[in-house]
């Protein structure tokens, strides 16, 4: 059963939640780029999900969270876990390992709001207004400007971009499915099931395609800890709370701000310096976020 307080505030999303979410989610791209330097992508992602799943399970037991007895609830949670966790982050980090920089990865996954907006009507029954479509178009244009420039320059292998498109599909499908079927579920239980499902899928993928050899450095351990605690648990819980409080299209449009924030972080830590074209794309994307999230009712 959903919280009535959240239901009453369905039209509002407080400022600290989006800001915290954007910072935490953006850090996942940088943390992943560091982690894959010391382990193969599926192996690293398995460790991330396994640790996050165990922590979520301990927390659920400690807080006496009621476990779902309905097998359909578990199935819905598992499906979201497959899309939102395994497909998104498995594809994302495999693409980065193949040569797609962190900033470009964030830009490609930043197309998710457009896909969510296209499907929000038939899937969720949400109405997307003209001003939101204008904002979404600007955001898409900003992403396209930067990505087209990078793809045209041949900066990453085609397979890397293909993996990143898999990540884009995963997060889009997961967002829509979560909003449609899992909106009223307990966040602790949902997070635990999703992480454990993601861990199982990534373990299978790593066992079949990777050597699973790990270079246990302090940087690798730190990146996995950060990704598991701050990204898998912290950022994901913030995302689901915002999805309960706001329409899926407007919550998804926050992802337009993740590419520029990720680029700033990548520039500071990984040396990925943006060009003037990048800055133009980031400005267009930020304007799109503003228009999409400031709709007069």
Phi, psi and omega in degrees: 000135184281155181287125181296331179295319178293324180294321180292334182255030186297340183267357185236146172226116183296151186298316183300327180297306178300319181297314179296318180298314182299316181295315182292316182294320179297324181296338180295328178293317180290317178299321178293320179298327178285317183298321183286357172286339187241355178204157177291154191299315181291324178296314179297318181293325175300313180298320179299310183291320181298315179296314180296320180296318179295317179297318179295323179294316178299317180295320180295319179292318181296326180266010178054046179288127178292128179278143181294130179267344180277124182294335179289325175298315178298321180296317178298315179298319181294321179296316177298320178299321179296312182287303189291328184257293187296308184291317182295302188281331173297313178294321182298309184285332174293321177295319179294322178295329180280354174125359179279119180296161183301317181297318179293323178300316179296325180293318181293313178295339177293352174285349183308318181302324180294316180293322177295319180296321179295327183262350185298325180294297182292330185270317187250350181073023179269145178263126179257117183282171182298317181296324177294321179296322177296315178297318178296321179295318178297317178298317177298319178298319178297317178295317182297322180301313184286315183294320180298321179296319183286318180296319180297332179275358179063041185280349178212156181292151180301324179296326178296316178292326178296317176298320181293327174294326174298318177298320178299315178297319181298313182290328178293310179297320180295320179297313181294317182293320178299314181293325185280320190242342188238016187297327184264004183282154177296130185295327181293314179293315180301313180298318181297311181297317181298315181295318181292321176296315178300321180296317180296315181296316181291327177295318178296317180295318180293320181296327184273333190236350186233166177277339181064026175278134184236135173264100188282079175262167178296324179295320180293313179300317179297320180293318180295317178299316180296314181297320182289314187275307187277326184266305183292321182265302185297303183295321182293320178296320177297320179299315183290325176297317179293324178295328176288327184272339185225167178292148185299322183297316183287325176294317180296329182293343175299337181293345175293335180277344183292319178304310180295324178293317177298320180297320177298314179297318181294324178295321183284327187251330186246354180077020179272092185275132180284152175264178177296326176296319177301314182297322176298315179297320179296320179296317178298318180295318180296320177296322177298321177298316181299314182292321182292332185256005178233073183254127176285131180259000000 
